[in-house]
């Protein structure tokens, strides 16, 4: 727990130093460290929750690697970005405020809480898909039933479709907790199907992960240009 807290604080202090703001010791909200909205990158799953898998390939690891690369790209282009987990741990472990027996609900609630505390301009949640039909492939972006979220989803979908030579349309993610509870524009990016050999090769290679991160970045840029 101490290592994880220090990891997040390191990000906060680095950002604070860069933009000339200070963090008030003992304060449990991040709003002092982040006076302006940030792009929150949500690396799905983590720790005990591996997500979908193929052999010893785990979704949580792919999400984190793409998230790290997206974070670096955004920051290198001057965007204020935060990655909500920097290592392999479950965000539910950090949730000591919600009395709920479900680890899954505590995890999701913690992700939602971070989107408010940071505070976030947009949330991009990274995941990997799985299908019984192994021929099914390509990215799918899920969005809220809200205009700005839809624009963000279409922008990222368009950029990823170009990378995958696909032609999918984003979808409203009605049953997803994060999309239903986060107030700012948010999307869930299913970066590919781990069940598909072609997608899997892209998802597990460093070069493929970099290309996916660059494509998501391109979609984010399109979004901010459009709104």
C-alpha positions in Angstrom: 0.0 0.0 0.0 2.8 2.4 0.9 4.6 1.8 -2.4 1.4 2.5 -4.3 0.6 5.7 -2.5 4.2 6.9 -3.0 3.9 6.1 -6.7 0.8 8.3 -7.1 2.3 11.1 -5.0 5.5 11.0 -7.1 3.3 11.7 -10.2 1.5 14.5 -8.3 4.7 16.3 -7.1 6.3 16.0 -10.6 3.2 17.6 -12.2 3.0 20.3 -9.5 6.7 21.2 -10.0 6.2 21.5 -13.7 3.2 23.8 -13.5 4.4 25.8 -10.4 1.6 24.8 -8.0 2.0 23.3 -4.6 0.5 20.3 -2.8 -0.9 21.0 0.7 0.5 18.4 3.1 -2.1 16.4 4.9 -4.9 17.2 2.4 -6.6 14.1 0.9 -7.8 15.7 -2.3 -5.7 16.2 -5.4 -7.5 19.4 -6.5 -4.7 21.5 -5.1 -2.1 19.7 -7.1 -4.2 19.8 -10.3 -5.9 23.2 -10.6 -6.6 22.5 -14.2 -8.4 19.4 -15.6 -6.4 16.4 -16.8 -6.8 13.5 -19.2 -7.2 10.5 -17.0 -5.9 7.2 -18.5 -7.7 4.3 -16.8 -5.6 1.1 -17.1 -8.2 -1.6 -16.7 -8.0 -4.4 -14.2 -4.8 -5.0 -12.2 -3.5 -7.1 -9.3 -5.8 -10.0 -8.5 -8.0 -9.1 -11.4 -6.2 -10.1 -14.6 -9.1 -9.5 -17.0 -9.3 -11.7 -20.0 -6.4 -14.0 -20.9 -4.8 -16.2 -23.5 -2.5 -18.7 -21.9 -0.1 -16.7 -19.8 -1.0 -13.4 -21.6 -3.1 -11.2 -19.3 -5.3 -8.3 -20.3 -4.2 -6.3 -17.2 -0.6 -6.2 -18.4 -1.5 -5.1 -22.0 -3.7 -2.3 -20.6 -0.9 -1.1 -18.4 1.7 -1.1 -21.2 -0.5 0.7 -23.6 -1.5 3.2 -20.8 2.1 3.9 -20.0 2.9 4.6 -23.7 -0.2 6.8 -24.1 0.8 8.8 -21.0 4.2 9.5 -22.3 2.9 10.5 -25.7 0.3 12.9 -24.2 2.8 14.5 -21.8 5.4 14.8 -24.6 2.9 16.9 -26.6 2.1 19.1 -23.7 -1.2 17.5 -22.5 -1.9 17.2 -18.8 -2.3 13.4 -18.3 -2.5 11.0 -15.4 -2.2 7.2 -15.4 -4.3 5.9 -12.6 -2.1 2.9 -11.9 1.6 2.7 -12.6 2.1 -1.0 -11.6 0.3 -4.3 -11.3 -2.1 -3.7 -8.4 -5.9 -3.6 -7.9 -7.3 -0.1 -7.3 -9.8 -1.8 -5.0 -7.0 -2.0 -2.5 -6.9 1.8 -2.3 -10.6 2.0 -1.6 -11.0 2.2 2.2 -14.1 4.5 2.0 -16.7 2.3 0.4 -18.3 -0.4 2.6 -19.1 -3.0 0.0 -18.1 -6.7 0.1 -17.6 -6.7 -3.7 -14.0 -6.1 -4.6 -15.1 -5.4 -8.2 -17.5 -2.7 -7.1 -14.8 -1.1 -4.8 -12.4 -1.2 -7.8 -14.8 0.6 -10.1 -15.9 3.1 -7.5 -12.2 4.0 -6.9 -11.7 4.6 -10.6 -14.8 6.9 -10.6 -13.6 8.7 -7.5 -10.2 9.4 -9.0 -11.9 11.0 -12.0 -13.5 13.5 -9.6 -10.6 14.1 -7.3 -8.0 14.8 -10.0 -10.3 16.4 -11.7 -10.7 15.0 -15.2 -11.5 16.6 -18.5 -11.9 13.2 -20.2 -11.4 9.6 -19.1 -10.0 7.0 -21.4 -10.4 3.5 -20.0 -8.2 0.9 -21.7 -9.3 -2.7 -22.1 -8.8 -5.8 -24.3 -11.7 -7.7 -25.8 -12.5 -11.5 -26.2 -14.9 -13.3 -28.4 -16.0 -16.9 -29.0 -15.7 -16.4 -32.7 -11.9 -16.2 -33.1 -12.3 -14.5 -36.5 -13.8 -11.4 -34.8 -11.2 -8.7 -34.6 -10.6 -5.0 -34.4 -11.1 -2.2 -31.8 -14.4 -1.2 -30.3 -15.0 2.1 -28.4 -17.8 2.3 -26.0 -19.2 5.7 -24.9 -21.8 7.4 -22.6 -25.2 8.4 -23.9 -23.8 12.0 -24.1 -22.7 14.1 -27.0 -19.1 14.9 -26.0 -18.4 11.2 -25.0 -19.8 10.2 -28.4 -17.5 12.6 -30.2 -14.5 11.3 -28.3 -15.5 7.7 -29.1 -15.9 8.4 -32.8 -12.6 10.2 -32.9 -10.7 7.3 -31.2 -12.6 4.7 -33.2 -11.7 6.4 -36.5 -8.1 6.6 -35.5 -7.9 2.9 -34.4 -9.8 1.7 -37.4 -7.1 3.2 -39.6 -4.5 1.3 -37.7 -6.4 -2.0 -37.8 -7.7 -1.5 -41.4 -11.2 -2.0 -39.8 -14.5 -0.3 -40.1 -16.3 -0.6 -36.8 -18.6 1.9 -35.2 -18.5 3.0 -31.5 -21.3 1.8 -29.3 -23.2 3.1 -26.3 -21.9 1.2 -23.3 -25.2 1.1 -21.3 -24.3 -1.6 -18.7 -20.8 -0.3 -17.8 -20.4 1.2 -14.3 -17.6 3.6 -15.3 -19.6 5.1 -18.2 -22.8 5.4 -16.0 -21.1 7.0 -13.0 -18.3 9.3 -14.4 -19.6 12.9 -14.9 -17.0 14.0 -17.5 -16.8 12.6 -21.0 -15.6 9.0 -20.8 -15.0 6.1 -23.1 -14.0 2.5 -22.8 -11.5 1.5 -25.5 -11.4 -2.2 -26.3 -8.1 -2.1 -28.1 -8.5 -5.5 -29.9 -9.5 -9.1 -29.5 -7.1 -11.3 -27.6 -8.9 -14.3 -29.0 -7.9 -13.3 -32.5 -4.4 -14.2 -33.6 -3.9 -11.1 -35.7 -5.1 -8.7 -33.0 -3.2 -10.7 -30.4 0.1 -10.2 -32.3 -0.5 -6.4 -32.3 -1.6 -6.3 -28.6 1.4 -8.2 -27.2 4.3 -6.6 -29.2 6.0 -3.5 -28.1 5.7 -2.0 -31.6 2.0 -2.9 -31.7 1.4 -1.4 -28.3 3.1 1.8 -29.3 1.1 2.1 -32.5 -2.1 1.6 -30.5 -1.1 4.3 -28.1 -0.3 6.6 -30.9 -3.7 5.9 -32.6 -5.6 6.6 -29.3 -3.6 9.8 -28.9 -4.5 10.8 -32.5 -8.2 10.3 -31.6 -7.9 12.4 -28.5 -6.4 15.2 -30.6 -9.2 14.9 -33.1 -11.7 15.2 -30.2 -10.2 18.4 -28.8 -10.1 19.9 -32.3 -13.8 19.1 -32.8 -15.3 20.4 -29.6 
